[in-house]
Amino acid sequence: MKNNGPFHIIKAFNFFVYGALAVYSTFFALYLQSIGMSTLEIGALMAGGPVVSIIANPLWGYLSDRFRNVRMILIIMLIGSMLIMQLVFLFQSYTIIYASMLCFFFFQMPLFSQSNSLILNSIEGTGHKFGAFRLFGSLGWALMAVAAGPVIGHLGIDRLWLVYTVMMLISLGFAFSLPKGEVKGAARKGKVNYRSMFVNRSFLLFLIIGLVISIPNSMNTTFISLYITELGGHASLIGWSAFWSSIFEIPVFLLMDRYLKRNVKTMVLCVVAISLLYALRWFLMAEADSAEQIIYIQALHCLTFGGYYYIGTQLTVLLVPAEFRASGQAVYALTYGGLSGIAAGVVGGWMFETAGPQAMYRLGGILAAIGVVGFTLLYMRLRKKADSGKDEAQTAS
């Protein structure tokens, strides 16, 4: 039981930090709308996060690898994001909010990738599986989002800061008890060449194609609360939407822990299927005519984002050297939550305001279909490479 203590702390930390970010992510667009921001302004504001993440994700990943102490990095990011968010809620000036949010994103955007690195480093060499820890993040996201709905409905959207801050303080309390998350047997400081992270072309192609299917997911994350409101939904219903989008990630993670084969070709083939489901999800969202329908469609989130997130994390483990694990996870996070968010915020905000949310989701379906083609070609490339290797081995023998 004593040896399992750090693992229990990691699970609790994931539950509360994902819960805190669920409260922020689910209701923040509504808060901005309540203080008079337009959809286009909200989109431009949220696009600032991905821009900042271009610097923030690699920088925090480098610092984690350099100092070999992911816990310290997580504590700094939690304190920074919590304090700066107080300025965002304190002022209603667009200029001050925008400047504060840029600073907030610098600390907040890499949180998920660095918490993943801490999990992966801590369980290396043990019998523990990644999904068994990450599912607590999904559970925290689902339960806190649905619990926050009626609370915010009662307190008022202007008290969002209170719910968010309490959750962040609890997360910070657990963070101080986390293991360091040091890579076992990693290269010594100053003896590494970061270019070796990108020698694998399959990894680079995965990142590029993944960027395409991540854009509509980022658009959905930013604007779904406004879409639900436009269709007549209220704060409690928005919370339930977040609940159903996350709760079924738990069995998905457990099943992948148990049955997913840890080889690149199989994983890429799974991502082809995930991209197909993404296309279906966005086309269904475009045709929804009630807020209740969106809740049911959101259940596909567990197979789309949940599956893509899990497989991408594991692919990065396979394709990136262990001593660059935090940096590799940061680069992966940069595609699904960083670069994709720039286009999502600007293009999504413009389309939502000028052409309507239905047109925005149809564009998402088209981008997901492009992702299907891209990942299929990547799978064919990997299979051809594998067959070529077999032929060479048979010739040599």
KOLTOR-560135 format. One record per residue (C-alpha): z, x, y. Coordinates in steps of 0.05 Angstrom, whole numbers, plus 32768, in hexadecimal, padded with zeros to 4 digits. Layout:
N
ZXY;...
This chain:
397
800080008000;80118039802F;7FCC80598027;7FAB80178037;7FD080118079;7F99803080A4;7F6580048083;7F8D7FC58094;7F917FDD80DD;7F457FE680DF;7F3B7F9F80C6;7F6C7F8380F9;7F4C7FAB8131;7F077F92811E;7F207F4A811D;7F3D7F4D8164;7F097F798186;7ED07F4E816C;7EF97F10817F;7F017F2981C6;7EB77F3881CD;7EA77EF481B0;7ECE7ED381E7;7EA97EFC821B;7E647EF681FC;7E697EAB81ED;7E837E928230;7E717EC78265;7E2D7EAA8276;7E4F7E668283;7E817E8982B1;7E4A7EAA82D9;7E267E6882DF;7E667E4782F7;7E6B7E788332;7E247E688347;7DF77E9A8324;7DB17E84830E;7D967E8F82C8;7D697EC682E3;7DA47EE98304;7DCD7EE382C5;7D947F01829D;7D8C7F3B82CD;7DD77F4782CC;7DDA7F488280;7D9D7F75827C;7DC77FAA82A0;7DF07FB48261;7DB67FCC8236;7D9E7FF9826E;7DE2801A8272;7DE6801E8226;7DAA804D8226;7DDB80818241;7E1D80648228;7E0D805D81DD;7DF480A581D2;7E2980C28200;7E6480A181DD;7E4580AF8199;7E3E80F981AC;7E8780FB81C4;7E9F80DC8183;7E78810F815A;7E8C81488189;7ED8813B8188;7ED9811C8143;7F0980E6815B;7EEA80A0815D;7F2E80808169;7F3680A481AB;7EF1808E81C1;7EFF804681AE;7F40804581D6;7F1E80618214;7EE6802D820E;7F177FF38205;7F4280068241;7F058012826D;7EE27FD0825B;7F217FA78262;7F347FC282A6;7EEF7FBE82C4;7EE57F7682AD;7F217F6382D9;7EF67F758315;7EBD7F4982FB;7EEB7F0C82F8;7F0E7F1C8339;7ED07F1B8366;7E967EEA836D;7E677F178393;7E287F24836A;7E257F6C8382;7E6D7F7C836E;7E657F57832B;7E247F7C831B;7E427FC1832C;7E817FB18304;7E597F9882C8;7E317FD982C6;7E727FFF82C0;7E8C7FCC828D;7E4E7FD48262;7E5780208261;7E988016823B;7E897FD58215;7E437FDE81F9;7E53801681C7;7E927FF481AB;7E717FD7816E;7E4B80168159;7E8980428162;7EB58011813B;7E8180148103;7E8480608104;7ED0805E80FE;7ECA802F80C1;7E948059809F;7EB9809B80AB;7EFC807F8094;7EE280618053;7EB6809D8040;7ECB80B77FFC;7EF480787FEC;7EE3803A7FC5;7EE1800F8003;7EA17FEE801B;7E897FE58063;7E7F7F9A805E;7EC77F8E804A;7EDC7FA9808E;7EA47F8F80B9;7EAF7F4880A0;7EF17F4780C7;7EC87F508106;7E9E7F1380F4;7EDD7EEC80E4;7EFC7EFF8127;7EBC7EED814C;7EB77EA9812A;7F007E94812F;7F0D7EAD8175;7ECD7E8E8191;7EDC7E4A8174;7F267E4E8188;7F157E6481CF;7EE77E2881D9;7F1D7DF381E2;7F4C7E258204;7F187E348239;7F067DEB823D;7F4F7DDD824E;7F5C7E18827C;7F187E17829D;7EE07E4A829A;7EFF7E6E82D6;7F397E8482A8;7F0A7EA68277;7F277EE9828E;7F6C7ED68273;7F547EC8822C;7F287F06822B;7F5F7F348245;7F937F1D8213;7F637F2A81DA;7F527F7081F4;7F9C7F8281FB;7FA77F6F81B2;7F6A7F98819D;7F847FD481C4;7FC87FCE81A2;7FA77FD5815D;7F78800D8176;7FB2803D8181;7FC380388136;7F7C8044811D;7F6B808280F5;7F4480B7811B;7F0480A880F6;7EF280F180EC;7EB7810180C0;7ECE81248081;7EAD8168807A;7E84816180BA;7E64819C80DB;7E9181C3810B;7E8C81B78155;7E5281DA8177;7E2D81E88136;7E0181AA8134;7DB9819B8148;7DB18153815E;7D6681558155;7D718151810A;7D8681098115;7D3E80F68122;7D17811E80EE;7D1280E080C2;7CD580B880D8;7CEA807C80B0;7D2A807880DA;7D02807B811B;7CD180468103;7D0B801A80EE;7D2980208134;7CE880118157;7CD77FD3812D;7D207FBD8130;7D1C7FBE817B;7CE67F888179;7D0E7F57814F;7D4E7F668176;7D327F4E81B8;7D347F0381A7;7D797F0C8188;7D927F2981CA;7D717EEF81F0;7D957EBE81C3;7DD87EE181CD;7DD17EDF8219;7DB67E998223;7DCC7E6D81E9;7E097E53820D;7DDC7E3D8247;7DAB7E1D8216;7DE47DF681F4;7DFC7DDF8239;7DB67DCA824D;7DB37D9F820E;7DF47D7D821F;7E267DA981F9;7E6B7DBC8214;7E987DF9820E;7EB67DE581CB;7E717DDC81AD;7E5C7E2181C7;7E997E3D81A2;7E847E1A8162;7E3E7E378169;7E5C7E7D816B;7E897E6B812F;7E507E558102;7E257E908116;7E5B7EC180FF;7E867EA380C9;7E507EA68093;7E467EF180A1;7E847EFB8077;7E647EE88033;7E247F0B8048;7E4A7F4D8053;7E707F458011;7E307F367FEA;7E0C7F718008;7E477F9E7FF9;7E417F897FB1;7DF77F817FA3;7DCD7FA67FD7;7DAE7FE57FBA;7DBB80227FE5;7D73803B7FEA;7D4680388027;7D0B80148007;7D357FD97FEE;7D587FD38031;7D177FD18059;7CFC7F9B802A;7D3B7F728039;7D2E7F7B8084;7CE87F5D807A;7D097F1E805F;7D3C7F1F8097;7D047F2280CB;7CE47EE580AB;7D257EBF80B2;7D2A7ED780FA;7CE67EB88109;7CFB7E7780E8;7D3C7E778110;7D1B7E7F8154;7CE57E4B8147;7D1A7E1A8131;7D427E288170;7D047E1A819A;7CFE7DD5817A;7D487DC18180;7D547D8381A9;7DA07D7E81A5;7DDB7DAE81AC;7DF37D9B8166;7DB17DB28147;7DBC7DF78165;7DFF7DFE8141;7DDD7DF480FD;7DA47E23810E;7DD77E588123;7DEE7E5B80DB;7DAF7E8580CE;7DD07EBB80F8;7DF77ED380BB;7DB67EE58096;7D8F7EFD80D2;7DBB7F2680FF;7DF17F2F80CA;7DBF7F4A8097;7D997F7580C9;7DDA7F9180E6;7DF67FA380A1;7DB67FC18085;7DA87FE880C5;7DEE800580C4;7DE5801B807C;7D9E80368088;7DBA806180C0;7DEE807C8091;7DB88090805F;7D8680AC8091;7DB380D080C3;7DDC810E80B1;7E2780FF80AA;7E3B812D80E4;7E1281028113;7E2A80BF80F8;7E4880A68139;7E0A80BB8160;7DDD809B812B;7E028059812E;7DFF805D817A;7DB380668179;7DAD802B8148;7DD980018176;7DAD801581B0;7D727FF08191;7D937FAF817A;7DC27FA881B5;7DA87FD781EA;7D5E7FDF81F6;7D507F9A81DB;7D807F7C820D;7D5A7F978249;7D1C7F6E8237;7D487F358220;7D6E7F2F8261;7D337F358290;7CFC7F138268;7D2B7EE18248;7D4A7ECE828A;7D067EC582AB;7CEB7E9C8272;7D297E71826D;7D257E6082B7;7CDA7E5882C0;7CBF7E41827C;7CFF7E27825B;7D297E3D8220;7CF87E2181EE;7CC27E518205;7CF47E8A8203;7D057E7C81BA;7CBB7E7481A7;7CB07EBA81C3;7CEA7ED18197;7CC87EB3815A;7C887ED98169;7CAE7F1B8172;7CD17F108130;7C8E7F04810E;7C767F47812A;7CB47F66810C;7CA27F4980C8;7C5E7F6D80CB;7C7E7FAE80E4;7CB47FB180AE;7C817F9E8078;7C567FD9808D;7C948006808D;7CA57FEF8046;7C5D7FFD802F;7C628042804E;7CA380508029;7C8880377FE7;7C4980617FEE;7C74809D7FFE;7C9F80907FC0;7C6280877F93;7C4480C77FAF;7C8580EC7F9E;7C8380D27F57;7C3A80E97F4F;7C4B812F7F68;7C8681337F38;7C5B811E7EFD;7C2581517F10;7C5981887F15;7C7581777ED0;
